[in-house]
Amino acid sequence: MRAAFSSARRPARITTAALSLALILTACGGPGTGEETVGASTPTPAVPAENTSIFQLSPGQCYDRPEEDGLYEVAVVPCEVAHDLQMYALFQLDEPAWPGTDTVHELADAGCRQQFLAFTGATPEESEFGYTMYTPSEGSWSEGDRQVQCALQLNSGGRMVGPQSG
């Protein structure tokens, strides 16, 4: 299992919104002027967020990016409230031994891309959505971690309102 705050066990995070493999998320924070919000909602004025470890999320849950890079506690919110990301898939990598960072990223990207197509019915290039993935690090791999998490995001960097589904 991955440690939530240990930099030695910190999973690589990559985004395909830019169609490249990157090692960290680059978009942070909430919507500002000019940022797109997709969806419609009539939420109550103050909706409490529930802080939880990113490693405890399930498909369908909506959440905001961590406020500080490297922290893995996220604010889970009802999907009807503006949010940055929605977990859409979890899967396990099958390799018995650590295959290396590049291979882990390639396998995770292929899996998230396949799940993205199944979930949205389109490729990221054809959609207003892209995805971010969370992969095991070499340290967490040595402890048995093989889980990849795939989260939907807007290519524009804006926030979504409402649960997204295929």
N, C-alpha and C positions, 0 to 999 in steps of 0.2 A: 504494500500500500504506500502511496506517496505521502510524504510528510507535507503538511500544509504550508509551512514557512521555511523549510530548510533549503537553502540555495544549492546544496549538494544534490538534492533530490528534486529540484525544481524541473517540471516538465517544460518542454519546448512548446511554444505557442506559435502557430503560423496562420496566416490568412491568405485566402485565395482571391479575395476581392481585387487585389492587384495582380492576380494570376502569377504569383511567384511564391516560392517558399521563403518565409522569413522566420526568424527565431523569436520575435516578440510581437505582441499586439501594438499597433501604433495609434489607434484611435482611442481616445479617452474622453471621459466627461459626458455631460448631457448636451441637449440641443441648445444652440445659441441662435442668434438671428441668422436667417438664411439656411439653417439646417432643416432637412426634411423630416417630417413625422408622418408615417404611413398608417392609416387606419382611423377609426372613429371610436370615441369612447365618451361615456359620461360617468367617470369615476367619482367617488366621494372625494371631498376636498383634501383629506389627509389619509392616505393609505399607507399603513405601516409596512415596511419591508422587513423580511426575516433574513438575518444574516446567517449564512451557512457556508460550509466548505464547498468549493467548486467541485470537489471530488465526490460529493454526495448528491449532485444534481441528477435528475432523471429526464428522459425525453419529454418534451411538452412544457417544462418549466421555463419561465421567463425571468431574466435577471439583468442587472447592470454590471458593467465592467468594474473591476476593483478600482478604487480611487488612487491607489499607489501601485506602481508596477512592482511585480514580485510578490504581492500578497494574494492569497488564494481564497479569501473570504469574500463572498459576493452577496449583494442584496437581492434576494428573491422577491419578486413582486407579482401580483396578479397580472396576467397577460393583458387585461383590459386597460392597464395603466402603461404609460409610455415607458419603454425599456430598450436596452441596447441589444440584447441577445436572447435567443430562444434555443435551448438544447433540442436538437432534433434526432440525434442518433448516438448510440454507444456501441462499441464493438471491441473484440479482443484480437490482438495480433497473435499469430500462431507460432512464431519462431521460438525454438527452445532456448537458444543462446542469443545474447545481445548482438544484433546484426549491424550496429553502428548507427549513428545519428542520421546520416543521410538516408539510409535504407528505412529506418523507422518513419522518417518524414514522408518518404515516397509511398510507403505502404499505407500510412494514415491518410495521406492526401487522396490516394486512389479509393480508399474505403469511404471517406467523407464525400468525395465527388459522386460515387455511385449512390450513396444514401441520399445525397442532395437531389439527384435526378429523380429518384424514387419518391422523395418527399414533395418536391415542388413541380415535377413534370417538365423541368427545363434544366439547362446547364447554367452555371453562373454567368457565362457570357451572354446568354439569352434572357437573363432574369434581372430584376432590380435588386435581388438578393445575392449575397456571397456567403462564405462561411469561414469560421475560425475553428481551429482544432487544437486540442490539448493532448499531448502525447507523453508517454512515459520517458523519463530520463534514464540514463545508464544506471544511476544509483537506485531509482525506484524499480527498475527492471530486475536488478539483482535481488530484490525483495519479493519478486513474483508479480509485479505490476505489468500488465499487458494491455490495459484499457486505453482506448482512444475515445475522446468525446468530441462531437461535432456540434457546433452552434451556428445558427442562422443569424445573419446580420444584414443591414442595408448596405449596398455598395456605395451609397452616397455618404455614409457615415452618420446618417440621421438615426432617429429612434422609431421603433415600431409601436403600434397600439393594436391590441387584439392578438389572439393567438393566430399564428400563420399555419396553414396546413396545405397539403398537396391537393 
